[in-house]
Amino acid sequence: MANAQAEGETFDYVVVGGGTSGCVVTNRLSDAGFKVCLLEAGPKDNNPMIHVPAGYIKNIYSKKLTWNFMSEPNPGTNNRSFSLPQGRVLGGSSSINGLNYVRGQAVDYDNWAAEGNPGWSYKEILHYFKRSERRIGNADERYRGRDGELPITDLDWHHPVSEALIDAAIELGIPRNPDYNGASQDGAGYFQRTIYKGFRHSSARAFLRRAMKRGNVDVRTNSQATSILFEGTKAVGVAYITGGPGGARRELRATREVILTAGALNTPKLLQLSGIGPADVLRRAGVKVFHELWGVGNNLRDHYAVRMVARVKGSTTINDLAYGPALLGQIARWAFGKPSILAVSPSLVHIFWKSDPSLPRPDLEFACAPASFREGVVGLLDTHPGLTLGVWQERPESLGFAHIKSSNVFEPPAIQPNYLTHKTDQMALLGGMRLARQLFRTNALSRYMDAETSPTPNLESDDELLDFARQKGTTVYHMIGTTRMGPRSTPGTVVDSQLRVHGLSGLRIADASIMPLMPSANTNATTLMIAEKAADLILGRRAAPLETREEHAA
């Protein structure tokens, strides 16, 4: 483990990772008057395709804007490997993600607190969700924020098939819910998104731009952190390389703290490269053990989805609007600030419901759109009108890992999500697939249904449907848990409830890797909340008192 040798440049805080969380933390710490250096391995967010929401389809596969990670062959999915892109650009995954804003269920965070993490119950973290948010549209202000930096808007491009799908849910007894981020998540409706006036609003755009106008912020792009520097057991800086392999090697000093915000794959990677993690993993990689912590890189969880697809009749869907003259028309509409397919998220309709009626709360998320993709692959539309119902279990139990393979910072880690290896995950996904079938076969959707194309109706048994899920399912890019939060006495935990790394000082983690359990949600909103709370913890502040409100719903 390298100790700090040269003093180098000095800041109050060094933040590693300019993604969703790093942008928020940098903004809050610099606003408090501290000198902050933010390191980002990727480029600036000046690619125009980042800012046009429809650019998601291109950006998710970009070799310049993402970490092109691949999983190990997965035993639960017929030994397939999966592309696991994570944002590698200012704004991180908030610059390339699907733009939907989902907080999860109140009980998710109560369960975090029950795991031995005081201060993380729903009542205690609601303030942090609200702080970031500038909710535009109708909202119950007991739950929603109006004055934050990040605009959260309602869908402005509507489609008759989308409305018919919501009616189909109601036909099956699933209520319409206009605000799944409010009192209760249960029900169907339209996703809220981080799109405003036709443009994506990433964490970089919403938070970092204002921070960069201050004289106490230094943002360094194309700067790959290689190790954390220590004096004894105190983190005192970061070593990094500029410009890729063979680039200049430099060091930064932090007089107060080093804060890791590099995400669920790169944060454990940097810790392991610094000699912090499971001893057997470090030794195999040729890294000297500096501080043994078994949980670093373990406890990986991710959402695994199956896309149920039908051919549509009697309506023009996104498949028809994304080509030729129709696409030119959509571009013109977007250019004049009118609703357009260029300014929508990939999924328009949500359904949060139960895989089994006996369950006390929803365990399924459906992300649906009046569009279909060839072979279920995002980015390649079918040539005929379609409807897709993507479904996943909200709180997966299958656990995986992310472990370095060598001491080379530019070698990707071995990533094994272990999708569908837990029986609970298999049964929940089967329940979701059967619910999707019921939705396709409702009276509300009958006028638009031409044929169920993937899977075909002849696949009926549990074994057949589960085999389809193993063959055709895919990640939803929601990796968490690899530096899990919890008491030091709990095996597998890495940070305490103050986000301090167990057994070390001057080092905190503030990103999706600290989540002890998967929230019932897409993970970006929760990551924003973690960053907001982290900033207060670092600054020694307490959250503002929460307004009196009704008992929150699960």
PAVEX-110374 format. One record per residue (C-alpha): residue number from 1; residue in one letter; x, y, z. Coordinates in steps of 0.25 Angstrom, whole numbers. Layout:
BEGIN
seq:type:x:y:z
NUM:A:X:Y:Z
...
***
This chain:
BEGIN
seq:type:x:y:z
1:M:0:0:0
2:A:6:13:-4
3:N:7:24:6
4:A:7:39:2
5:Q:21:43:-1
6:A:20:56:-8
7:E:11:67:-3
8:G:6:70:-17
9:E:-6:80:-18
10:T:-15:81:-6
11:F:-30:83:-4
12:D:-39:82:7
13:Y:-46:70:0
14:V:-43:61:-11
15:V:-55:55:-18
16:V:-53:43:-27
17:G:-63:41:-37
18:G:-71:52:-44
19:G:-84:44:-46
20:T:-98:46:-40
21:S:-93:46:-25
22:G:-79:53:-27
23:C:-86:65:-34
24:V:-95:67:-22
25:V:-85:65:-12
26:T:-75:75:-19
27:N:-86:85:-20
28:R:-90:85:-5
29:L:-76:85:0
30:S:-72:96:-9
31:D:-84:104:-5
32:A:-80:103:10
33:G:-67:110:6
34:F:-57:98:5
35:K:-47:96:-6
36:V:-51:83:-14
37:C:-44:75:-25
38:L:-53:66:-33
39:L:-46:55:-41
40:E:-53:48:-53
41:A:-47:37:-61
42:G:-56:41:-73
43:P:-58:54:-82
44:K:-66:66:-80
45:D:-81:65:-83
46:N:-80:73:-96
47:N:-85:62:-105
48:P:-99:67:-110
49:M:-105:53:-110
50:I:-104:53:-95
51:H:-114:65:-94
52:V:-124:60:-104
53:P:-132:50:-96
54:A:-133:40:-109
55:G:-118:40:-109
56:Y:-119:29:-98
57:I:-120:19:-108
58:K:-107:22:-114
59:N:-100:26:-101
60:I:-102:13:-94
61:Y:-93:6:-104
62:S:-83:18:-105
63:K:-68:14:-103
64:K:-65:28:-100
65:L:-76:31:-89
66:T:-77:18:-82
67:W:-69:8:-75
68:N:-70:-4:-84
69:F:-71:-14:-73
70:M:-75:-29:-76
71:S:-80:-39:-66
72:E:-74:-52:-64
73:P:-82:-64:-70
74:N:-95:-64:-61
75:P:-99:-78:-56
76:G:-114:-74:-54
77:T:-115:-69:-68
78:N:-110:-80:-77
79:N:-95:-76:-75
80:R:-98:-63:-83
81:S:-89:-51:-80
82:F:-95:-37:-80
83:S:-91:-23:-84
84:L:-91:-14:-71
85:P:-89:0:-76
86:Q:-87:11:-65
87:G:-85:25:-68
88:R:-71:30:-70
89:V:-73:45:-72
90:L:-77:57:-64
91:G:-90:53:-58
92:G:-87:39:-59
93:S:-99:30:-61
94:S:-108:41:-59
95:S:-103:46:-73
96:I:-106:33:-80
97:N:-117:26:-72
98:G:-132:24:-75
99:L:-136:38:-68
100:N:-147:32:-60
101:Y:-148:37:-45
102:V:-152:27:-35
103:R:-150:27:-20
104:G:-155:14:-16
105:Q:-164:10:-4
106:A:-163:16:10
107:V:-161:3:16
108:D:-149:1:8
109:Y:-141:11:16
110:D:-148:7:29
111:N:-141:-6:27
112:W:-128:1:24
113:A:-129:7:38
114:A:-134:-7:44
115:E:-121:-13:39
116:G:-113:-4:49
117:N:-112:9:41
118:P:-118:20:50
119:G:-122:32:43
120:W:-126:25:30
121:S:-141:22:32
122:Y:-151:28:22
123:K:-155:39:32
124:E:-140:43:34
125:I:-136:43:19
126:L:-149:49:12
127:H:-143:63:14
128:Y:-131:59:6
129:F:-140:54:-6
130:K:-147:67:-5
131:R:-135:76:-4
132:S:-130:72:-18
133:E:-143:72:-25
134:R:-150:83:-33
135:R:-163:76:-35
136:I:-171:83:-47
137:G:-185:79:-47
138:N:-196:74:-37
139:A:-190:69:-24
140:D:-192:67:-9
141:E:-182:76:-3
142:R:-181:67:10
143:Y:-173:57:1
144:R:-168:66:-11
145:G:-158:77:-12
146:R:-160:90:-20
147:D:-147:97:-18
148:G:-136:88:-22
149:E:-127:88:-34
150:L:-132:76:-41
151:P:-144:78:-49
152:I:-154:66:-49
153:T:-165:67:-59
154:D:-177:59:-64
155:L:-178:53:-77
156:D:-183:62:-88
157:W:-183:52:-100
158:H:-195:43:-99
159:H:-200:31:-107
160:P:-213:24:-108
161:V:-206:10:-106
162:S:-200:16:-93
163:E:-213:20:-88
164:A:-219:7:-91
165:L:-209:0:-83
166:I:-212:8:-71
167:D:-227:4:-73
168:A:-222:-10:-74
169:A:-216:-9:-61
170:I:-228:-3:-55
171:E:-236:-15:-61
172:L:-228:-24:-53
173:G:-230:-17:-40
174:I:-217:-9:-40
175:P:-220:6:-37
176:R:-216:18:-44
177:N:-205:25:-37
178:P:-202:40:-41
179:D:-190:41:-32
180:Y:-182:28:-28
181:N:-172:36:-22
182:G:-182:42:-12
183:A:-190:35:-1
184:S:-190:21:-8
185:Q:-183:14:-19
186:D:-194:4:-23
187:G:-201:5:-36
188:A:-200:10:-50
189:G:-197:23:-57
190:Y:-187:31:-65
191:F:-172:32:-60
192:Q:-166:45:-55
193:R:-153:48:-62
194:T:-141:57:-61
195:I:-145:64:-74
196:Y:-148:79:-75
197:K:-151:87:-87
198:G:-147:76:-96
199:F:-133:73:-90
200:R:-127:63:-80
201:H:-123:69:-67
202:S:-112:61:-62
203:S:-105:63:-48
204:A:-94:70:-55
205:R:-104:80:-61
206:A:-112:82:-49
207:F:-101:82:-38
208:L:-87:83:-43
209:R:-89:94:-53
210:R:-92:104:-42
211:A:-81:99:-33
212:M:-71:101:-44
213:K:-74:116:-44
214:R:-68:117:-30
215:G:-53:119:-29
216:N:-51:108:-19
217:V:-55:96:-29
218:D:-45:89:-38
219:V:-51:78:-47
220:R:-41:69:-54
221:T:-46:60:-65
222:N:-38:49:-72
223:S:-32:47:-58
224:Q:-32:32:-54
225:A:-30:30:-39
226:T:-20:19:-36
227:S:-19:18:-21
228:I:-23:24:-8
229:L:-11:30:-1
230:F:-10:28:14
231:E:-2:32:26
232:G:-4:21:36
233:T:-18:18:35
234:K:-23:32:31
235:A:-26:35:16
236:V:-18:47:12
237:G:-19:48:-3
238:V:-21:41:-16
239:A:-11:37:-27
240:Y:-16:38:-41
241:I:-12:37:-56
242:T:-16:47:-66
243:G:-19:43:-81
244:G:-20:28:-80
245:P:-9:17:-79
246:G:5:24:-80
247:G:0:37:-76
248:A:6:46:-65
249:R:5:41:-51
250:R:1:51:-40
251:E:-4:52:-26
252:L:-14:61:-18
253:R:-14:63:-3
254:A:-27:65:5
255:T:-26:72:18
256:R:-40:67:23
257:E:-45:55:15
258:V:-44:47:3
259:I:-59:44:-2
260:L:-61:32:-12
261:T:-73:34:-22
262:A:-68:25:-33
263:G:-80:15:-33
264:A:-83:1:-29
265:L:-72:-5:-38
266:N:-61:6:-38
267:T:-62:9:-23
268:P:-59:-5:-19
269:K:-48:-6:-30
270:L:-41:6:-25
271:L:-41:1:-11
272:Q:-36:-13:-15
273:L:-25:-6:-23
274:S:-21:2:-10
275:G:-20:-11:-2
276:I:-34:-10:4
277:G:-43:-22:3
278:P:-44:-38:4
279:A:-30:-43:6
280:D:-31:-55:-3
281:V:-36:-46:-15
282:L:-24:-36:-12
283:R:-13:-47:-12
284:R:-18:-53:-25
285:A:-17:-40:-31
286:G:-3:-37:-26
287:V:-7:-26:-17
288:K:-2:-25:-3
289:V:-12:-25:8
290:F:-13:-12:15
291:H:-26:-13:22
292:E:-35:-26:21
293:L:-50:-23:19
294:W:-57:-35:13
295:G:-69:-27:9
296:V:-62:-19:-2
297:G:-67:-24:-15
298:N:-76:-34:-9
299:N:-91:-33:-7
300:L:-94:-28:-22
301:R:-108:-27:-25
302:D:-115:-23:-39
303:H:-128:-23:-45
304:Y:-131:-34:-56
305:A:-142:-31:-65
306:V:-150:-39:-76
307:R:-156:-31:-87
308:M:-170:-36:-91
309:V:-173:-31:-105
310:A:-186:-31:-114
311:R:-188:-26:-128
312:V:-198:-15:-129
313:K:-209:-12:-139
314:G:-218:0:-142
315:S:-208:10:-136
316:T:-195:17:-140
317:T:-184:14:-129
318:I:-170:19:-127
319:N:-165:8:-136
320:D:-172:16:-148
321:L:-168:30:-143
322:A:-153:27:-142
323:Y:-150:26:-157
324:G:-151:34:-170
325:P:-160:46:-171
326:A:-167:43:-158
327:L:-154:44:-151
328:L:-151:57:-158
329:G:-165:62:-153
330:Q:-161:58:-138
331:I:-148:65:-139
332:A:-155:78:-144
333:R:-165:77:-132
334:W:-153:76:-122
335:A:-146:87:-128
336:F:-158:96:-127
337:G:-160:92:-112
338:K:-172:83:-115
339:P:-175:69:-109
340:S:-166:59:-117
341:I:-161:45:-116
342:L:-147:51:-115
343:A:-150:57:-102
344:V:-156:44:-95
345:S:-150:34:-86
346:P:-149:20:-92
347:S:-160:15:-82
348:L:-173:23:-81
349:V:-182:15:-73
350:H:-180:10:-59
351:I:-187:-2:-52
352:F:-183:-5:-38
353:W:-190:-17:-33
354:K:-189:-31:-27
355:S:-184:-44:-32
356:D:-193:-51:-23
357:P:-206:-45:-17
358:S:-203:-50:-3
359:L:-191:-41:-2
360:P:-192:-28:7
361:R:-186:-19:-3
362:P:-181:-18:-18
363:D:-169:-26:-22
364:L:-170:-23:-37
365:E:-166:-11:-45
366:F:-172:-11:-60
367:A:-165:-1:-69
368:C:-174:0:-82
369:A:-174:7:-95
370:P:-182:7:-108
371:A:-169:2:-115
372:S:-162:-11:-117
373:F:-148:-15:-120
374:R:-142:-26:-128
375:E:-138:-38:-120
376:G:-141:-30:-108
377:V:-129:-22:-110
378:V:-130:-7:-106
379:G:-125:2:-118
380:L:-130:-7:-130
381:L:-145:-4:-132
382:D:-154:-14:-139
383:T:-160:-10:-153
384:H:-174:-12:-148
385:P:-182:-5:-137
386:G:-180:-11:-124
387:L:-182:-10:-109
388:T:-172:-15:-98
389:L:-174:-18:-84
390:G:-161:-19:-77
391:V:-162:-25:-63
392:W:-153:-28:-51
393:Q:-153:-32:-37
394:E:-151:-19:-29
395:R:-143:-25:-17
396:P:-134:-36:-23
397:E:-128:-47:-13
398:S:-117:-52:-23
399:L:-103:-47:-18
400:G:-91:-45:-27
401:F:-77:-39:-26
402:A:-67:-29:-33
403:H:-53:-33:-31
404:I:-40:-28:-37
405:K:-32:-38:-45
406:S:-19:-31:-45
407:S:-12:-18:-40
408:N:-13:-12:-53
409:V:-23:0:-51
410:F:-27:-1:-66
411:E:-31:-15:-65
412:P:-46:-17:-63
413:P:-51:-25:-50
414:A:-57:-39:-51
415:I:-72:-36:-49
416:Q:-82:-47:-46
417:P:-96:-42:-42
418:N:-101:-56:-41
419:Y:-115:-53:-47
420:L:-126:-62:-44
421:T:-118:-71:-35
422:H:-128:-69:-23
423:K:-141:-76:-23
424:T:-149:-64:-18
425:D:-144:-56:-31
426:Q:-148:-67:-40
427:M:-162:-68:-34
428:A:-164:-53:-34
429:L:-160:-51:-48
430:L:-169:-63:-52
431:G:-181:-55:-45
432:G:-177:-43:-53
433:M:-177:-50:-66
434:R:-191:-56:-64
435:L:-196:-42:-60
436:A:-191:-37:-73
437:R:-198:-47:-80
438:Q:-211:-44:-73
439:L:-209:-29:-77
440:F:-207:-33:-91
441:R:-220:-40:-91
442:T:-229:-30:-84
443:N:-241:-24:-91
444:A:-235:-10:-90
445:L:-223:-14:-99
446:S:-231:-24:-108
447:R:-233:-13:-119
448:Y:-218:-11:-121
449:M:-213:-26:-119
450:D:-208:-33:-131
451:A:-199:-44:-126
452:E:-191:-47:-114
453:T:-177:-48:-120
454:S:-167:-50:-109
455:P:-169:-60:-102
456:T:-179:-66:-111
457:P:-192:-71:-105
458:N:-188:-86:-107
459:L:-178:-84:-95
460:E:-187:-86:-83
461:S:-181:-95:-72
462:D:-172:-89:-61
463:D:-160:-97:-67
464:E:-163:-91:-81
465:L:-164:-77:-76
466:L:-153:-77:-67
467:D:-144:-83:-78
468:F:-148:-71:-86
469:A:-144:-62:-75
470:R:-131:-68:-74
471:Q:-129:-67:-89
472:K:-134:-54:-92
473:G:-134:-45:-79
474:T:-124:-34:-77
475:T:-119:-25:-67
476:V:-125:-12:-63
477:Y:-112:-6:-60
478:H:-115:-3:-45
479:M:-103:-9:-38
480:I:-102:-6:-23
481:G:-97:-12:-10
482:T:-82:-14:-12
483:T:-77:-6:0
484:R:-90:-9:8
485:M:-94:1:20
486:G:-95:-5:34
487:P:-89:-7:48
488:R:-75:-12:48
489:S:-80:-24:56
490:T:-89:-29:44
491:P:-81:-38:34
492:G:-79:-32:20
493:T:-81:-17:24
494:V:-71:-7:19
495:V:-76:7:24
496:D:-83:11:37
497:S:-96:19:37
498:Q:-87:32:35
499:L:-82:26:22
500:R:-68:25:29
501:V:-60:12:24
502:H:-58:3:36
503:G:-45:3:43
504:L:-39:15:35
505:S:-40:30:36
506:G:-42:42:26
507:L:-49:33:16
508:R:-64:32:13
509:I:-72:26:2
510:A:-84:33:-3
511:D:-90:25:-15
512:A:-99:13:-19
513:S:-89:4:-14
514:I:-93:7:1
515:M:-107:2:-1
516:P:-109:-9:9
517:L:-122:-14:2
518:M:-127:-11:-12
519:P:-138:0:-12
520:S:-151:-3:-19
521:A:-147:6:-30
522:N:-137:11:-41
523:T:-125:15:-33
524:N:-122:29:-38
525:A:-131:36:-28
526:T:-126:28:-16
527:T:-112:31:-20
528:L:-115:46:-20
529:M:-121:45:-6
530:I:-109:38:-1
531:A:-100:49:-7
532:E:-109:60:0
533:K:-108:52:13
534:A:-93:50:12
535:A:-91:65:10
536:D:-98:68:23
537:L:-90:56:30
538:I:-77:62:25
539:L:-80:76:29
540:G:-86:72:42
541:R:-100:77:39
542:R:-113:71:44
543:A:-125:70:34
544:A:-135:81:36
545:P:-147:77:44
546:L:-158:69:36
547:E:-171:75:35
548:T:-183:69:42
549:R:-189:59:32
550:E:-199:47:32
551:E:-193:33:35
552:H:-185:29:22
553:A:-190:18:14
554:A:-182:6:11
***
